Amino acid sequence: MLRGAAVAAAILCAYGAGIVSGSGSERHTAVAGGSVLDEAAAKIGGRAARPIGRAELDRAAIEGMLRGLGDRWARYYSAREYDDVEGRLTGHYSGVGLWLGGTDDGPADGEPAAGGPGVLVASVQPGSAAARAGVLPGDVITRVGNTSVAGWEAERVAVALRGGPDEPVELTVRRDRRTERFHLVRTPVPAGDVTVTDLPEHTRIIRIGAFTSGTGRQVRAAATGRTPSGRPDGGVLLDLRGNPGGLLNEAVETASAFLSGGPVVTYEPRGRPAQKRTVTRPGDAGTPLVVLVDAGTASAAEIVAGSLRDRDRAVIVGSRTYGKGSVQEPIQLTDGSVLELTVGRYRTPSGRNLDGVGIEPDVPVSADRPPKEAERRARTVLRGLRATLPGKD
């Protein structure tokens, strides 16, 4: 259900989780006297050879209507599933610390050919149970416990991975055509997906796994020196690789941490005037900045990278980003379940629509290269930027 103000205001997630922009929910009442759908459900429930409940038929009907839209981002969540979405974005949940992406075809060695696609691990939260066990971005989840996830959406897998603190769960993944199994214990997942690492020459890596509640504040603190190790005068590497998105407000605040003012993103809702989001308050517009991206950089993460590049604030290093530029809004139904429908597009400050296109880096690094190669190139670019500063040789 739509409870938190931050979530109701704007959610922006890549892959299966959708993008939300708007200020509230819409409630719909049942059609008085029933409808042809009610009649069909009654006939199917009463006469089909396989017994089936009305709730299952309702879900199938709703998902069928969404497929009829041809909207690849449209989603239907039960009340529990949407609570999980909110919990992940606000940091109030117990789980294993994974952001999930789309699907990937092909069984692993030892998996049956009929296993079908699995669900991709888009990002692993640092310090989580999954991170400690060695689960990696790019792993493909094939089983949760003893249950195959073939044909499951990412949301359904996410629900299966949730649970009470200290409850165990077994995760099976495909990695480079090998099967890996992990025995995990669910824990309360701490809010925030920001990791800060200091480097030589007063430089700093700020890694953002996803744009959850508080991310922008943490990034601003790390960028402006409100940390024990002080200000990164030598430059910042902003690592958005594998970041599938998150809260739009947090993405705007993150970009604002590196801009003195002006536009960050424009949202174009269907049938309504365009809405411009600008810098929330002035940030550090002078420290050298390099942004690391890859094919897993999507949605809100692309807004940050696109705004910093369009504003000539950062050099982008890595491989082409995912390319998700559409916006979804939640519509709450009377039973607490939620529809998410695409209602508009967003554009970068220069007016570019990234949907299906993504961002081509200024300094390309092949996606086939190890992640450390992109980081090495980014540090080289950062040294070059630093050399151009006044007073530097």
Secondary structure, DSSP 8 states (H G I E B T S, - for coil): ----HHHHHEEEE-GGG-EEESS--------TT--HHHHHHHHHHHH-SS---HHHHHHHHHHHHHHHHT-TT-EEE-HHHHHHHHHHHHT--EE--EEEEEEE----TTS-GGG--EEEEEEE-TTSHHHHHT--TT-EEEEETTEE-TT--HHHHHHHH--STT-EEEEEEEETTEEEEEEEE-EE--S--EEEEEETTTEEEEEES-B-TTHHHHHHHHHHT-STT---TTEEEEE-TT--EE-HHHHHHHHHTT-SSSEEEEEEETTS--EEEE-SS----SS-EEEEE-TT--THHHHHHHHHHHTT--EEEES------EEEEEEE-TTS-EEEEEEEEEE-TT----TTT----SEE--TTS-HHHHHHHHHHHHHHHHHTSTT--
